Amino acid sequence: MKKISLLFLLCFSVISSSIYAQGVVDGELKKWHRVALTFNGPLTSETAQPNPFTYYRMDVRFTHESGFPIYDVPGFYATDGNSAETSSTKGDKWRVYFSPDKTGKWTYEVSFKAGEGIALKEGGVSAGYFDGEKGSIVISGTDKSLPDNRAQGRLNYVGKHYLQFAETEKYFIKAGADSPENMLHYSDFDGTLNGYGKLGKNYLQLMKDWQPHAQDFESRGNAYTWQNGKGKNIMGAINYLYTKGMNSISFLTFSADGDDGCVYPYLVKSDSLFLEASQRSKAWNEALEQDRFDVSKLDQWERVLTYAETKGMFLHFKTFEAESIWLMGRKDLTDERKLYYRELIARFGHHLSMNWNLSEETNVEVSLVKNTAAFIANLDPYKHHLVQHTYPLGHGKGVDMPNYDYYYLNLLGDQSVLTGASLQLQKDDIHNEMKRWYELSEKSGRIWAIANDEQGNAQIGVTVDAAHPSYKAMKPDNREEVRKKVLWGTLMAGGFGVEYYYGYATESNDLNNEDHRSRATKYEDAKVAIDFFENHIEFINMKPADEITTSLDDYVLAGDSQIAVYLPNGGNTGITLPSGKWTVSWYDPIKGGELKGKSKVAKTISAPDASQDWVAVLVKN
């Protein structure tokens, strides 16, 4: 049968190329906007034989008229081309997403190959239809304005401690929500079941409807809803974070057999089988189709993430949970893992502000981390920021849970293609450890862009605000500690941002939270910090320099003509300044606003008062 099928394809390819018209172009033909090219190909289905996800490989080469750049972009099977609305499982549409970074004419040429397992191989015979199809598109400048990421361009790793937007050349300071990690376990998504995740010894059902954020949905989001208004509540949650000044969301894309257990891009063999297997942490092996994807679900994810970018959100793709990362192997880069990443990159790699995180914690061999990172970097046409998250400092010494030094010390520099780290740390460790990896990465020859994306301990994290209706004092409101140790502790160590983790022993946690208002004051403080870095200092030209003050608990960033000192308890500190005349002004990290109280300074700086934290900005005149 295989020989007959291949022969048929070879013979049919000549006929099909004349029958099937040039691809249909959809989207605004503007710089940084998503452009979709959709082609008519073989009529098949998610469950067909041969498997459309493995038997075919679609790639499109886009070349700018100047000759540079050239992007090789993977495509994907799109059933009927409108599956978010129709929930269709079959069709003849094949699609590629492209986000052009130059105005002018772009030409494209399509490769569409067929063969057993060809999705992960080179070569292959022509699949006919649109294989070899050529065309062009003409791109004009974007018409978007902030907060839309299309006004800023792609967020790139540029060999510095901060990521940079290509259009505005602005460097990025991140703040947002690390929790809930199961953001995408949402009742409005197709194929998403109220199965079971395991937390400790208990199995829990954790499906979300995001109802607390129904009030935050805005009418502009209607363009991204599906099936008569689905998706409004999760978009409301994103819009709420935007209104608080946040610019980042974090989410798992695969959590089978993990704490939540019900975020997955795959087809389910049967609903009842999945629900039963999830109660035994056996869903991956027994209930999920490991090489077939749920097309309509992924199309609906895409709508939510596209909306998020209109609100200026950084998309933190956590591609595996700790309990899930080893399901596709601990040592070898398996075909299952490759196929999973190919689908993610094809569908979501066009997004502008994002990173790929290899996993939320990990317990696989470091060689697998290296090989996975290399695979992603090679396939991702836009070379997005690429990071690894681990267990925190001091957690575990054995084979199953190596401490984070085991990973990072073996991934620095030219040992891997990672461009940064996503650090999980106890609050007391954050500032010093952020500085440590900042400095080690500089010495390694490959500077990392580093963020603090989870704060311990796991039971506490960032707690519920005392003023929130859900607060029952299960854990005290730790706003001040979070502001001082997490937020400013990270940013003043050269970290490019924070995401807040909701502790398991709080009223609404990393799994069951559906209301970001529960941490409103923490987000307000984070917005004040973003404003400081964006408006009052040239952070890109500054480095951690705690040693120039006499205080043991303040944080310092220093450049040639500007120094920032964060005093967590106010008061005063001695400071060693370079020669010249210096002045000091003060910033309120609670209220924000303008710098105030400008005065001359020599050897000592004194905060306006000792009742709170303050930031000193010293300028050489």
C-alpha positions as CSV (number, residue, x, y, z in Angstrom):
1,M,0.0,0.0,0.0
2,K,2.8,2.4,0.8
3,K,4.4,1.9,-2.7
4,I,1.0,2.5,-4.4
5,S,0.3,5.6,-2.3
6,L,3.7,7.1,-3.1
7,L,3.4,6.3,-6.8
8,F,-0.1,7.8,-6.9
9,L,1.2,11.0,-5.3
10,L,4.1,11.3,-7.7
11,C,1.7,10.9,-10.7
12,F,-0.9,13.2,-9.2
13,S,1.5,16.0,-8.4
14,V,1.8,17.2,-11.9
15,I,-2.0,17.3,-12.3
16,S,-2.7,18.8,-8.9
17,S,-0.3,21.7,-9.4
18,S,-2.4,23.0,-12.2
19,I,-5.7,22.3,-10.5
20,Y,-5.0,24.0,-7.2
21,A,-4.8,27.8,-7.3
22,Q,-2.2,29.9,-5.6
23,G,-2.6,30.1,-1.8
24,V,-5.2,32.4,-0.3
25,V,-3.6,35.2,1.6
26,D,-5.4,36.4,4.8
27,G,-4.5,39.1,7.2
28,E,-3.3,42.7,7.0
29,L,-0.3,42.9,4.7
30,K,1.7,45.0,7.1
31,K,5.0,44.9,8.9
32,W,4.9,42.7,12.0
33,H,1.3,41.6,11.4
34,R,0.4,37.9,11.1
35,V,-0.1,36.9,7.5
36,A,-1.7,33.6,6.8
37,L,-1.3,31.6,3.5
38,T,-3.8,28.8,3.1
39,F,-3.6,26.1,0.4
40,N,-6.0,23.4,-0.8
41,G,-4.3,20.1,-0.2
42,P,-5.3,16.5,0.4
43,L,-8.7,16.0,2.0
44,T,-8.0,14.2,5.2
45,S,-8.8,14.4,9.0
46,E,-7.3,14.4,12.4
47,T,-7.8,10.7,12.7
48,A,-7.1,9.6,9.1
49,Q,-4.5,7.2,7.8
50,P,-2.0,8.2,6.7
51,N,-1.6,10.5,9.7
52,P,-1.7,14.1,8.3
53,F,0.6,15.3,11.2
54,T,3.4,12.9,10.4
55,Y,2.9,11.8,6.7
56,Y,3.1,15.3,5.3
57,R,5.5,18.2,5.8
58,M,4.8,21.7,4.8
59,D,7.4,24.4,4.8
60,V,7.4,27.8,3.2
61,R,10.5,29.9,2.3
62,F,9.9,33.7,2.5
63,T,12.5,35.9,0.9
64,H,12.6,39.7,1.0
65,E,13.2,41.5,-2.3
66,S,16.5,42.8,-0.9
67,G,17.7,39.2,-0.5
68,F,17.7,39.4,3.2
69,P,16.2,38.1,5.4
70,I,15.1,34.6,4.4
71,Y,12.8,32.7,6.6
72,D,12.0,29.0,6.4
73,V,8.6,28.7,8.2
74,P,6.9,25.4,9.0
75,G,3.3,25.0,8.1
76,F,0.5,22.9,9.6
77,Y,-2.7,21.0,8.9
78,A,-5.8,23.3,9.4
79,T,-8.7,21.0,8.7
80,D,-11.4,23.2,7.1
81,G,-9.5,26.4,7.7
82,N,-12.0,27.8,10.2
83,S,-11.9,25.2,12.9
84,A,-12.0,27.6,15.9
85,E,-15.6,28.3,14.7
86,T,-16.6,25.0,13.3
87,S,-14.8,22.5,15.5
88,S,-14.1,20.7,12.3
89,T,-11.9,17.6,12.4
90,K,-11.5,17.2,8.7
91,G,-10.8,19.2,5.6
92,D,-8.2,20.0,2.9
93,K,-6.7,23.2,4.2
94,W,-3.0,23.6,4.9
95,R,-1.6,26.8,6.4
96,V,1.4,28.8,7.3
97,Y,1.7,31.9,9.5
98,F,4.3,34.6,8.7
99,S,5.2,37.8,10.5
100,P,7.2,40.0,8.1
101,D,9.9,42.3,9.6
102,K,10.4,44.5,6.5
103,T,8.2,46.5,4.2
104,G,8.3,45.8,0.5
105,K,7.9,42.7,-1.6
106,W,8.3,39.2,-0.2
107,T,8.4,36.2,-2.4
108,Y,7.4,32.7,-1.2
109,E,8.0,29.2,-2.3
110,V,6.1,26.2,-0.8
111,S,7.5,22.8,-0.1
112,F,4.9,20.0,0.5
113,K,6.4,16.6,0.9
114,A,4.9,13.2,1.7
115,G,6.2,9.9,3.2
116,E,6.1,7.9,6.4
117,G,7.4,10.1,9.3
118,I,8.4,12.8,6.8
119,A,7.3,15.6,9.2
120,L,10.5,15.0,11.1
121,K,12.8,14.1,8.2
122,E,14.6,15.8,5.4
123,G,13.7,15.0,1.8
124,G,10.5,13.1,0.9
125,V,8.7,12.9,-2.4
126,S,6.4,15.7,-3.6
127,A,2.9,15.5,-2.1
128,G,1.6,17.3,-5.2
129,Y,-1.1,19.9,-4.7
130,F,0.7,23.1,-3.8
131,D,4.2,21.7,-3.7
132,G,6.5,24.1,-5.5
133,E,3.9,26.9,-5.5
134,K,5.3,30.4,-5.7
135,G,3.9,33.8,-5.1
136,S,4.5,37.2,-3.6
137,I,3.1,39.6,-1.1
138,V,3.7,43.3,-0.7
139,I,4.1,44.6,2.9
140,S,3.4,48.1,4.1
141,G,4.2,49.7,7.4
142,T,2.2,48.9,10.5
143,D,-0.7,51.1,11.5
144,K,-0.8,49.9,15.1
145,S,0.0,51.9,18.3
146,L,0.9,50.9,21.8
147,P,0.1,48.7,23.7
148,D,-0.2,46.5,20.6
149,N,3.1,44.6,20.1
150,R,2.9,45.2,16.4
151,A,3.8,48.8,17.2
152,Q,7.0,47.6,18.8
153,G,8.1,44.8,16.5
154,R,9.6,41.4,17.4
155,L,11.2,41.1,20.8
156,N,14.7,39.8,20.2
157,Y,17.5,38.4,22.2
158,V,20.4,40.7,21.2
159,G,23.3,39.3,23.3
160,K,22.5,41.5,26.3
161,H,20.8,41.0,29.6
162,Y,17.6,42.6,28.3
163,L,15.5,41.7,25.2
164,Q,14.9,44.4,22.6
165,F,12.0,45.3,20.4
166,A,13.1,45.4,16.8
167,E,10.9,48.3,15.7
168,T,11.3,50.8,18.6
169,E,14.7,49.5,19.7
170,K,13.3,49.7,23.2
171,Y,14.6,47.3,25.9
172,F,12.0,45.3,27.7
173,I,11.2,45.2,31.5
174,K,8.7,42.3,32.2
175,A,6.1,42.0,34.9
176,G,3.1,39.8,35.1
177,A,1.4,36.6,36.2
178,D,3.2,33.3,36.5
179,S,0.0,31.8,37.8
180,P,-2.2,30.0,37.3
181,E,0.0,27.6,35.3
182,N,-3.1,25.9,34.0
183,M,-4.5,29.1,32.4
184,L,-5.4,27.1,29.3
185,H,-7.5,24.5,31.2
186,Y,-10.5,26.5,30.2
187,S,-14.0,25.3,29.5
188,D,-14.5,27.3,26.3
189,F,-11.7,25.5,24.5
190,D,-12.6,22.4,22.4
191,G,-11.4,19.0,23.6
192,T,-10.6,20.3,27.1
193,L,-12.0,18.0,29.7
194,N,-12.6,18.4,33.4
195,G,-10.2,15.7,34.2
196,Y,-7.9,15.2,37.2
197,G,-4.6,16.5,38.2
198,K,-2.6,15.3,41.2
199,L,-1.4,17.6,43.9
200,G,0.3,15.7,46.7
201,K,-1.9,12.6,47.3
202,N,-5.1,14.3,46.1
203,Y,-6.6,14.3,42.7
204,L,-8.4,17.5,41.8
205,Q,-10.7,18.8,39.0
206,L,-9.5,22.2,38.1
207,M,-11.4,23.3,35.0
208,K,-11.7,27.1,34.7
209,D,-14.4,29.4,33.4
210,W,-12.6,32.6,34.3
211,Q,-16.0,34.1,35.5
212,P,-14.5,36.6,37.9
213,H,-13.0,38.4,34.9
214,A,-16.2,38.5,32.8
215,Q,-16.5,42.1,34.0
216,D,-13.1,43.0,32.4
217,F,-13.9,41.9,28.8
218,E,-13.7,44.8,26.4
219,S,-15.7,45.1,23.1
220,R,-12.5,45.1,21.0
221,G,-12.0,41.5,22.1
222,N,-15.1,40.4,20.1
223,A,-12.9,40.0,17.0
224,Y,-11.1,37.2,18.7
225,T,-14.0,35.3,20.3
226,W,-15.3,32.1,18.7
227,Q,-18.6,30.2,18.5
228,N,-21.0,33.0,19.6
229,G,-18.8,34.7,22.2
230,K,-16.7,32.0,23.7
231,G,-13.4,33.1,25.1
232,K,-14.6,36.4,26.6
233,N,-13.7,35.6,30.2
234,I,-10.1,34.5,29.6
235,M,-9.6,37.6,27.5
236,G,-11.1,39.6,30.3
237,A,-8.4,38.2,32.6
238,I,-5.7,39.3,30.2
239,N,-7.3,42.7,29.8
240,Y,-7.4,43.1,33.6
241,L,-3.6,42.5,33.8
242,Y,-3.1,45.1,31.1
243,T,-5.2,47.6,33.0
244,K,-2.9,47.1,36.0
245,G,0.1,47.9,33.8
246,M,1.3,44.3,33.4
247,N,2.9,43.0,30.2
248,S,3.3,39.3,30.6
249,I,1.3,36.1,31.0
250,S,2.7,32.6,31.6
251,F,1.0,29.3,30.7
252,L,1.6,25.6,30.3
253,T,0.9,24.0,26.9
254,F,1.3,20.4,28.2
255,S,0.5,19.2,31.7
256,A,-0.7,15.6,31.2
257,D,-0.2,13.6,34.4
258,G,1.0,16.7,36.3
259,D,-0.5,18.9,38.9
260,D,-3.4,20.0,36.7
261,G,-3.1,17.2,34.1
262,C,-5.6,18.7,31.6
263,V,-3.6,21.1,29.4
264,Y,-2.6,19.3,26.2
265,P,-2.7,20.0,22.4
266,Y,-3.5,16.4,21.5
267,L,-6.6,14.5,20.5
268,V,-8.2,12.4,23.3
269,K,-8.9,8.8,22.5
270,S,-12.2,9.0,24.4
271,D,-13.5,11.4,27.0
272,S,-14.3,8.6,29.5
273,L,-10.9,7.0,29.1
274,F,-9.2,10.3,29.7
275,L,-11.2,11.0,32.8
276,E,-10.4,7.6,34.2
277,A,-6.8,7.6,33.3
278,S,-6.2,11.1,34.6
279,Q,-7.1,9.8,38.1
280,R,-4.1,7.4,37.9
281,S,-1.7,9.8,36.2
282,K,-1.7,7.6,33.1
283,A,-3.4,9.9,30.6
284,W,-0.4,10.3,28.3
285,N,0.2,6.6,27.8
286,E,-3.4,5.5,27.8
287,A,-5.7,8.3,26.7
288,L,-4.0,10.7,24.4
289,E,-3.1,10.3,20.8
290,Q,0.6,11.1,20.9
291,D,1.0,12.1,17.3
292,R,-2.3,13.7,16.5
293,F,-3.3,17.3,17.5
294,D,-6.6,18.9,18.3
295,V,-6.8,21.4,15.5
296,S,-9.8,23.4,16.7
297,K,-8.4,23.7,20.2
298,L,-5.1,25.0,18.9
299,D,-6.9,27.5,16.7
300,Q,-8.8,28.8,19.7
301,W,-5.6,29.1,21.7
302,E,-4.3,31.1,18.8
303,R,-7.2,33.6,19.1
304,V,-6.6,34.2,22.8
305,L,-2.8,34.6,22.3
306,T,-3.4,37.0,19.4
307,Y,-5.7,39.1,21.5
308,A,-3.1,39.1,24.3
309,E,-0.5,40.6,22.0
310,T,-2.9,43.5,21.2
311,K,-2.7,44.2,24.9
312,G,1.1,44.2,24.8
313,M,1.6,40.9,26.5
314,F,4.8,38.8,26.5
315,L,3.8,35.2,26.0
316,H,5.7,32.8,28.2
317,F,5.3,29.4,26.7
318,K,6.0,26.8,29.4
319,T,6.1,23.8,27.2
320,F,6.1,21.1,29.8
321,E,5.3,20.7,33.5
322,A,7.8,18.9,35.8
323,E,5.7,15.8,36.0
324,S,5.2,15.8,32.2
325,I,8.7,16.6,30.9
326,W,9.9,13.0,31.1
327,L,6.9,11.4,29.5
328,M,8.5,11.8,26.1
329,G,11.9,10.5,27.4
330,R,14.6,11.5,29.9
331,K,17.6,11.1,27.7
332,D,16.9,11.0,24.0
333,L,15.2,13.6,21.8
334,T,12.3,11.5,20.7
335,D,10.1,11.9,17.7
336,E,7.2,12.7,20.1
337,R,9.0,15.6,21.5
338,K,10.1,16.8,18.1
339,L,6.6,16.6,16.6
340,Y,5.2,18.5,19.6
341,Y,7.6,21.4,19.2
342,R,7.2,21.5,15.4
343,E,3.4,22.0,15.9
344,L,4.0,24.7,18.6
345,I,6.5,26.5,16.4
346,A,4.3,26.3,13.3
347,R,1.2,27.6,15.0
348,F,2.6,30.1,17.5
349,G,6.1,31.0,16.5
350,H,4.9,34.0,14.5
351,H,4.1,35.8,17.8
352,L,6.3,38.8,18.4
353,S,6.8,39.0,22.2
354,M,7.4,35.6,23.7
355,N,9.9,33.0,24.8
356,W,10.1,29.2,24.7
357,N,10.6,27.7,28.1
358,L,11.7,24.0,27.9
359,S,9.8,23.1,31.0
360,E,8.4,24.3,34.3
361,E,11.0,22.6,36.5
362,T,12.8,19.6,35.0
363,N,14.3,16.2,35.9
364,V,15.6,15.1,32.5
365,E,19.3,14.6,31.5
366,V,21.1,17.9,30.8
367,S,22.0,16.5,27.4
368,L,18.3,16.3,26.5
369,V,17.9,20.0,27.5
370,K,20.8,20.9,25.2
371,N,19.5,18.8,22.3
372,T,15.9,20.1,22.7
373,A,17.1,23.7,22.8
374,A,19.2,23.1,19.6
375,F,16.2,21.5,17.9
376,I,13.9,24.5,18.7
377,A,16.5,27.1,17.8
378,N,17.1,25.4,14.4
379,L,13.4,25.1,13.6
380,D,12.1,28.5,15.0
381,P,12.6,30.9,12.0
382,Y,12.5,33.9,14.3
383,K,15.0,32.6,17.0
384,H,12.9,33.6,20.0
385,H,14.3,33.8,23.5
386,L,15.0,30.3,24.8
387,V,15.1,29.5,28.5
388,Q,15.1,26.6,31.0
389,H,13.2,26.7,34.4
390,T,14.3,24.4,37.2
391,Y,13.7,23.6,40.8
392,P,15.0,26.3,43.2
393,L,18.4,26.5,44.8
394,G,19.0,23.7,47.3
395,H,16.0,21.5,46.1
396,G,17.0,17.9,45.7
397,K,20.3,16.2,45.2
398,G,19.3,13.0,43.5
399,V,18.8,11.8,39.9
400,D,15.1,12.6,39.8
401,M,15.4,16.1,41.1
402,P,18.9,17.5,40.5
403,N,19.5,20.9,42.0
404,Y,19.5,23.8,39.6
405,D,23.3,24.2,39.6
406,Y,23.5,20.9,37.8
407,Y,21.6,22.3,34.9
408,Y,22.7,25.9,34.7
409,L,26.4,25.3,35.2
410,N,26.2,22.8,32.3
411,L,24.2,25.1,30.0
412,L,26.1,28.4,30.3
413,G,28.1,29.8,27.4
414,D,28.7,27.6,24.3
415,Q,27.5,24.5,26.2
416,S,24.0,25.2,24.9
417,V,22.1,27.6,22.7
418,L,19.9,28.9,25.5
419,T,19.7,32.6,25.7
420,G,18.6,32.9,29.3
421,A,17.2,31.4,32.4
422,S,13.8,31.4,34.1
423,L,14.7,31.2,37.8
424,Q,12.7,29.8,40.6
425,L,14.1,30.9,43.9
426,Q,13.3,31.4,47.6
427,K,12.6,35.0,48.3
428,D,15.8,35.5,50.4
429,D,17.9,34.1,47.6
430,I,16.5,36.1,44.7
431,H,18.8,39.2,44.6
432,N,22.1,37.4,45.1
433,E,21.3,34.5,42.8
434,M,20.1,36.8,40.1
435,K,23.4,38.6,40.3
436,R,25.3,35.4,40.4
437,W,23.9,34.1,37.1
438,Y,24.1,37.6,35.6
439,E,27.8,37.6,36.3
440,L,28.4,33.9,35.4
441,S,26.7,34.3,32.0
442,E,29.0,37.3,31.3
443,K,32.1,35.3,32.1
444,S,30.8,32.4,30.0
445,G,30.9,34.4,26.7
446,R,27.1,34.2,26.1
447,I,25.2,36.8,28.1
448,W,21.9,35.5,29.4
449,A,18.7,37.5,29.8
450,I,17.4,36.3,33.1
451,A,14.0,36.6,34.8
452,N,12.6,35.5,38.2
453,D,9.5,33.6,37.3
454,E,8.6,31.7,40.5
455,Q,9.1,32.7,44.1
456,G,9.2,30.2,47.0
457,N,8.4,28.7,49.1
458,A,5.8,26.7,47.1
459,Q,3.2,27.0,49.8
460,I,3.4,30.8,50.0
461,G,4.7,32.4,46.9
462,V,2.8,35.7,46.3
463,T,-0.2,35.7,48.7
464,V,-3.7,37.1,48.4
465,D,-4.2,40.8,49.2
466,A,-5.7,41.3,52.6
467,A,-8.3,43.6,51.0
468,H,-9.5,41.0,48.5
469,P,-12.9,39.4,49.4
470,S,-11.4,35.9,49.3
471,Y,-8.7,36.6,51.9
472,K,-9.0,34.4,55.0
473,A,-5.5,34.9,56.4
474,M,-4.5,31.4,55.3
475,K,-1.1,33.1,54.6
476,P,-0.4,36.7,55.5
477,D,-0.5,39.4,52.8
478,N,3.2,39.7,51.8
479,R,3.0,42.7,49.6
480,E,6.0,44.4,51.2
481,E,8.2,41.3,51.1
482,V,7.3,40.7,47.4
483,R,8.0,44.3,46.5
484,K,11.3,44.4,48.3
485,K,12.8,40.9,47.8
486,V,11.2,39.8,44.6
487,L,10.4,42.8,42.5
488,W,13.2,45.2,43.3
489,G,15.5,42.4,44.3
490,T,15.3,41.0,40.7
491,L,15.4,44.3,38.8
492,M,18.3,45.7,40.7
493,A,20.3,42.6,40.1
494,G,20.1,43.0,36.3
495,G,17.1,40.7,35.8
496,F,14.8,41.7,33.0
497,G,11.6,40.9,34.9
498,V,9.3,39.0,37.2
499,E,6.3,36.9,37.0
500,Y,4.3,36.2,40.2
501,Y,3.6,32.7,41.5
502,Y,0.5,32.1,43.6
503,G,1.4,29.8,46.5
504,Y,-0.4,26.5,47.0
505,A,-1.5,27.2,50.6
506,T,-3.2,30.4,49.7
507,E,-6.9,31.0,49.2
508,S,-6.4,31.0,45.4
509,N,-3.3,29.3,44.1
510,D,-1.3,28.3,41.1
511,L,-4.0,25.8,40.1
512,N,-7.4,27.0,41.2
513,N,-7.0,30.8,40.8
514,E,-9.3,32.5,38.4
515,D,-9.1,36.1,39.7
516,H,-6.0,38.1,39.3
517,R,-7.6,40.8,41.5
518,S,-6.5,38.7,44.4
519,R,-2.9,40.1,43.9
520,A,-3.9,43.6,42.8
521,T,-1.5,45.5,45.1
522,K,1.4,43.4,44.0
523,Y,0.7,44.3,40.4
524,E,0.4,48.0,41.3
525,D,3.8,47.9,42.8
526,A,5.2,46.2,39.8
527,K,3.8,48.9,37.5
528,V,5.6,51.5,39.6
529,A,8.8,49.6,39.2
530,I,8.4,49.3,35.4
531,D,7.7,53.1,35.2
532,F,10.9,53.8,37.1
533,F,13.1,51.7,34.8
534,E,11.5,53.0,31.7
535,N,11.4,56.6,32.6
536,H,14.1,57.5,35.1
537,I,17.2,55.5,34.4
538,E,19.2,54.2,31.5
539,F,19.2,50.6,32.8
540,I,20.7,49.1,29.6
541,N,24.0,50.9,30.5
542,M,24.1,49.9,34.2
543,K,25.3,46.9,36.1
544,P,24.8,45.5,39.6
545,A,27.2,47.2,42.0
546,D,26.1,46.6,45.5
547,E,29.7,46.8,46.7
548,I,29.8,50.6,46.3
549,T,27.6,51.3,49.3
550,T,28.2,50.6,53.0
551,S,24.8,49.2,53.7
552,L,24.5,45.4,53.6
553,D,20.9,45.2,52.5
554,D,20.5,47.8,49.7
555,Y,20.7,47.1,45.9
556,V,22.7,49.1,43.4
557,L,22.7,49.5,39.7
558,A,25.5,51.7,38.4
559,G,26.6,53.2,35.1
560,D,29.3,55.8,34.2
561,S,27.1,58.8,34.9
562,Q,24.0,57.4,36.7
563,I,23.6,55.2,39.8
564,A,20.4,53.8,41.3
565,V,20.3,52.7,44.9
566,Y,17.3,50.8,46.3
567,L,17.0,51.2,50.1
568,P,14.5,48.6,51.3
569,N,14.2,50.2,54.8
570,G,14.8,53.8,53.9
571,G,17.5,55.4,56.1
572,N,20.9,56.2,54.8
573,T,24.0,54.6,53.5
574,G,27.6,55.6,52.7
575,I,28.5,55.4,49.0
576,T,31.7,55.5,47.0
577,L,31.2,57.7,43.9
578,P,33.5,58.2,40.9
579,S,35.1,61.6,40.7
580,G,33.0,64.5,39.8
581,K,29.9,66.4,41.0
582,W,26.9,64.2,41.8
583,T,23.3,65.0,42.7
584,V,20.7,62.7,44.2
585,S,16.9,62.6,43.7
586,W,14.4,60.2,45.2
587,Y,11.7,57.8,43.8
588,D,8.8,56.4,45.8
589,P,8.5,52.7,44.9
590,I,5.0,52.6,46.3
591,K,3.4,55.7,44.9
592,G,5.7,56.2,41.9
593,G,5.6,59.5,40.0
594,E,8.4,61.9,39.4
595,L,11.8,62.1,41.1
596,K,11.9,64.6,43.9
597,G,14.2,66.2,46.5
598,K,17.2,66.8,44.3
599,S,20.3,67.7,46.2
600,K,24.1,67.5,46.1
601,V,25.7,64.4,47.4
602,A,29.3,63.4,48.4
603,K,29.7,60.4,50.6
604,T,26.3,59.6,52.1
605,I,22.7,59.5,50.9
606,S,19.7,59.7,53.2
607,A,16.2,58.7,52.2
608,P,13.3,61.2,52.8
609,D,12.2,59.0,55.7
610,A,12.8,55.5,57.3
611,S,9.2,54.4,57.2
612,Q,9.3,52.7,53.9
613,D,11.6,51.7,51.0
614,W,13.1,54.4,48.6
615,V,15.1,54.5,45.5
616,A,17.9,57.0,45.1
617,V,18.9,58.2,41.6
618,L,22.4,59.7,41.5
619,V,23.5,61.7,38.4
620,K,26.9,63.0,37.5
621,N,26.7,66.6,36.5
